[in-house]
Amino acid sequence: MENKFKIIVSYIKDLSVEIPSPEALVTIRNTIPEYKMKVDINSKPLKRKMIEVLTTLTYENPNKKKEKGFFQIAYANVIEILDLKISKADLEKIILSDLQIMMYPELEEKFLTILRTSGLPDLKFGNKIDFEKLYKERLN
């Protein structure tokens, strides 16, 4: 893939780790296999062919009955679009798939490190997010 964009800067824009009590931490540790990762991607145009892309990962237990924690990271990437004649479809693919595939391993590693040092030392995330598949499903 020829370079249609480059990442100017990446940073953690917002971070939330909520463990309400010691009892909740024990419950969270015991119910971690029930936790699911949700991903949300938003973008907003900036000046000079730049776009801020905000990828938010939320790791939570969908089972509302249990005492639980809430873990969320909002990771911002500012990208510059190098192709001046880029189509809207190509731009969407960059934001929702290409950029995500490129930066996700770093984001996941940062999120895991934060959660492990927040009281979940043995945490491993399950399945990897398939951004290309999500992008293609969105088109259908």
N, C-alpha and C positions, 0 to 999 in steps of 0.2 A: 504494500500500500504506500503510494507516494505521500509525502507529508502535506496534509491539507491543513494541519493545525500544529501549534506547539503550546506546551504548558508553560505559562509565565510564572505562576506561583501556586502552591498548594498549602492549605493550612486547615487546622481544626477551627471551625467558626463557632461551634457550640457543642457542649458536652454535658450529658446528664447521667449521673449514676445515683440511683435512689435505692437504698437498702434501709427500710424503715426501722428495723430493730435487729438485735442479735437472733431472736427467734426467726425472724424473716430470713436472715442469712442462712440459717440451717435449712429452712423450707426451700429456699432458692437452690441451695446446693443439692438437695434431694430431688428437686423437680426440674433441674436443668435440661434433661432430655426432652421435656415438653416445650421448652422455649423455641420460638421460631424467629427467623430473621426476616424483617420486612425492609424493602428498599424503596426510596422515593427520590426522584431526580427532578430538579427544577433548574431553569436557566433564566438569566436575564442579560440582555445586551448591555455592554459598556461602550465607552468611546473607543475610537481607533481600531475597529474590527475585533474587539475583544468581547468575550462572553464569560460571565461568572456562572459556573455550573456547580450547583449544590447537591451533593449526594448525601442523603440522610439514611443511616442504618438504625433501625429500631429492633432491639432484641428483647422480646418479652414473652411471657407465658400467656397464651390465649385463653387459658382456663381462669375465668374471672373469680372463681370461688376461693382460690387459695391465696394466702398472703404471699405477696410476690414483690420482686424488684422491677425496676424500670431502667433500661440502659439504652442510651441513644447518643449517636455521634453525627454531627452535621459537618461534612468535609467539603471545603470549597476548593475548586480549581478555577483559576482564571486562565482561559486559553485565548490565543490569538489565531484568527483564521487567516491562513496564508494564501488561500485560493480566492482571489477577488470575485471570480465568476461562479462561486459555489451555488449549487441549487439548494432549495429548502429541504428536499429529501436527503441530500448528502449531509447537510448541516444537522438534521435530526439524527442521522446515523452516527455522526461524530459524537454528539452530546449523549445519546442514549446507549451507544454500544462501544465504539472505538475508544473513546476517552475512558469509559468505565473499565474496559478490559485492561487498558494500559495502567491505570492507577489503582485498581481495586486491591491487588496483593499488598500494597503499601498501606492502604486504608484498613484492611482487615487486620494486618499485623499490629497497627497502632491501637485499634479497638480492642483486640485480644489482650495486648499488654496492659492497657488501662483496666480492663475487667479482671484480669488475673491479679493485678496488684490491689484491686478493690475488694478482695476477699473470695475470689473464685480461682484459686491457683491452678486447678486441674482443667479449666475450661478449654474445650475445643469446639469450634463451630462445625456443624454438620456439612451438608452439601454446599458446594461452591455455587455462587449465583452465576447463571448462564445468561450474560447480558445480550449476547447475539440472539439467543432463543427468545428472550423477553421482547427484544426489539422486533423480531419477525412476527411474534404472536400479536403484537400491537398493531401491525400492518393489516392483519386479517380481520 
